[in-house]
Amino acid sequence: MPVEVKIKMDVESMTDFMFYHIYSGPVGMMTMGLGALNVGCVVAFILRGDYLMMLLFLAFAILIIGVFPFYIKRKVAKQMEHSKRLAVEVVYKFDDEGIETTTSYDSGKAPWDMFKKAAATKKNIIIYDASKRAVILPLHQIEEEKGEIAALIQKHMPASAVKLQKAFGKK
């Protein structure tokens, strides 16, 4: 049975998607690793009693783990406020053959084998194709349909490529 949803992207959902996209990639992982390394150095310097170095590495850890993500989110949100993409309503129709996308100016259908990864944040379900383009589904706009959509995703995509736990409140 096909599932149809109408999506009009908002700043909060796009910001969440961009933040996920940045921090789930190699640069984001490396940044978080560097932040964790700084936290480890803070602990090591506390144990050694070297409080000046501890303060220095604490400042780096706060900068990397707290300040950088804050400014990235703020910058992305500011850029998205003026995006023309936010004004476009997109209709997605999910069925056993694939995902049909319709806008006021274009439409098309992509088979399930074209999609390579599905992930969820606390605010979005994201489905990536082989070219790393994404179908972004804000959860607050698909509350009633998210279970059916997740079932279709899990049915037609490899289990190793599907990570939807956050969409359903699981860790």
matplotlib code that plots the C-alpha trace (Angstrom):
import matplotlib.pyplot as plt

x = [0.0, 1.6, 2.3, 2.1, 3.5, 3.6, 6.8, 7.6, 11.1, 11.7, 14.9, 15.0, 14.8, 17.4, 19.8, 19.4, 20.2, 23.2, 24.6, 24.1, 25.7, 28.8, 29.3, 28.7, 31.4, 35.1, 35.8, 33.1, 34.3, 37.9, 36.8, 34.9, 37.9, 40.1, 37.7, 37.7, 41.5, 41.5, 39.2, 41.6, 44.4, 42.4, 42.0, 45.7, 46.8, 44.5, 46.0, 49.5, 48.5, 49.4, 46.5, 47.7, 47.9, 44.6, 43.0, 44.5, 43.2, 39.9, 39.6, 40.4, 37.9, 35.1, 36.0, 36.0, 33.0, 30.8, 31.6, 32.3, 29.0, 27.1, 28.5, 28.0, 24.4, 23.8, 25.5, 23.6, 20.3, 21.1, 21.9, 18.7, 16.4, 17.0, 16.9, 14.4, 14.2, 12.3, 9.3, 8.8, 6.3, 7.4, 5.1, 6.8, 5.0, 6.6, 5.6, 7.2, 8.7, 10.5, 10.0, 8.1, 8.9, 6.6, 7.0, 5.1, 7.8, 9.1, 8.4, 10.2, 10.5, 13.6, 13.7, 14.7, 18.0, 19.1, 19.1, 22.2, 21.7, 18.9, 19.5, 17.6, 18.2, 15.8, 14.2, 14.5, 14.6, 17.2, 17.5, 20.6, 21.1, 24.4, 25.3, 24.9, 21.7, 19.2, 15.4, 14.8, 11.6, 11.0, 9.5, 7.0, 5.5, 5.2, 4.2, 1.3, 3.2, 6.7, 6.1, 4.9, 7.8, 10.3, 8.8, 9.2, 12.8, 13.7, 12.0, 13.8, 17.2, 20.0, 19.8, 23.4, 22.5, 19.5, 19.8, 16.4, 16.5, 16.5, 13.3, 11.5, 13.1, 15.6, 19.4]
y = [0.0, 3.3, 6.0, 9.6, 12.6, 16.3, 18.0, 21.6, 22.0, 24.3, 26.0, 23.7, 20.5, 21.6, 22.8, 19.4, 17.6, 19.8, 19.4, 15.6, 15.6, 17.5, 15.6, 12.1, 12.5, 12.1, 15.7, 15.7, 12.4, 13.7, 16.9, 15.0, 12.7, 15.7, 17.0, 13.7, 13.7, 17.2, 16.0, 13.1, 15.5, 17.6, 14.4, 13.5, 17.0, 17.1, 13.7, 15.2, 18.4, 20.6, 22.9, 25.5, 22.9, 21.5, 24.9, 25.2, 21.8, 22.5, 25.7, 23.7, 21.0, 23.6, 25.3, 22.1, 20.3, 23.2, 26.5, 25.2, 23.2, 26.1, 28.5, 25.9, 25.5, 29.2, 29.8, 27.0, 28.3, 31.8, 30.6, 28.4, 31.3, 32.7, 29.5, 29.2, 25.4, 26.0, 27.5, 24.4, 21.8, 18.2, 15.2, 11.9, 8.7, 5.5, 2.1, -1.3, 0.0, 3.0, 6.7, 9.0, 12.7, 15.5, 19.2, 22.0, 22.0, 18.4, 14.8, 11.5, 8.0, 6.3, 2.6, 1.3, -0.1, 3.5, 4.3, 3.3, 4.6, 5.6, 7.3, 9.2, 12.1, 13.3, 15.5, 13.8, 10.6, 10.9, 8.6, 8.9, 7.8, 6.7, 10.3, 11.4, 13.3, 13.1, 12.8, 14.6, 13.8, 16.0, 13.8, 16.5, 16.5, 12.7, 11.6, 9.3, 7.8, 7.4, 3.8, 2.7, 4.6, 3.0, -0.4, 0.2, 1.4, -1.6, -4.0, -2.6, -1.6, -3.7, -3.9, -2.6, 0.6, 1.4, 3.3, 4.6, 4.1, 7.8, 8.4, 6.1, 7.2, 4.4, 4.8]
z = [0.0, -1.0, 1.6, 0.5, 2.4, 1.7, 2.9, 3.1, 4.5, 7.4, 8.8, 11.9, 9.9, 7.3, 10.1, 11.8, 8.5, 7.7, 11.2, 11.0, 7.5, 8.7, 11.9, 10.6, 8.0, 8.3, 9.3, 11.9, 13.4, 13.4, 15.2, 17.8, 18.3, 18.7, 21.3, 23.2, 23.1, 24.7, 27.4, 28.0, 28.3, 30.8, 33.0, 32.6, 33.6, 36.6, 37.8, 37.4, 39.2, 36.2, 36.4, 33.9, 31.1, 32.3, 31.8, 28.4, 27.2, 28.9, 26.8, 23.6, 24.5, 25.1, 21.9, 19.8, 21.4, 22.3, 20.5, 17.0, 16.8, 18.1, 15.5, 12.7, 13.6, 13.8, 10.4, 8.7, 10.2, 9.0, 5.4, 5.3, 6.2, 2.8, 0.8, -2.0, -1.4, 1.8, -0.1, -2.3, -1.3, -2.2, -2.3, -1.7, -2.5, -1.1, -2.4, -3.2, -6.4, -5.0, -4.1, -6.4, -5.9, -7.2, -7.0, -8.8, -11.6, -11.8, -10.9, -11.0, -9.5, -8.1, -7.5, -4.1, -5.4, -6.1, -2.4, -0.4, 3.2, 5.5, 8.8, 11.4, 13.7, 16.4, 13.9, 10.5, 8.5, 5.8, 2.8, 0.7, -2.9, -4.5, -5.4, -1.7, -2.5, 0.2, 0.7, 4.0, 5.9, 9.0, 11.6, 12.8, 9.3, 9.0, 12.5, 11.3, 8.4, 9.8, 10.8, 7.4, 5.7, 8.0, 7.3, 3.5, 4.0, 6.1, 3.6, 0.5, 1.8, 3.3, 7.1, 7.4, 5.5, 7.7, 11.0, 12.0, 15.8, 16.7, 14.8, 17.2, 20.4, 20.7, 21.0]

ax = plt.figure().add_subplot(projection="3d")
ax.plot(x, y, z, "-o")
ax.set_aspect("equal")
plt.show()
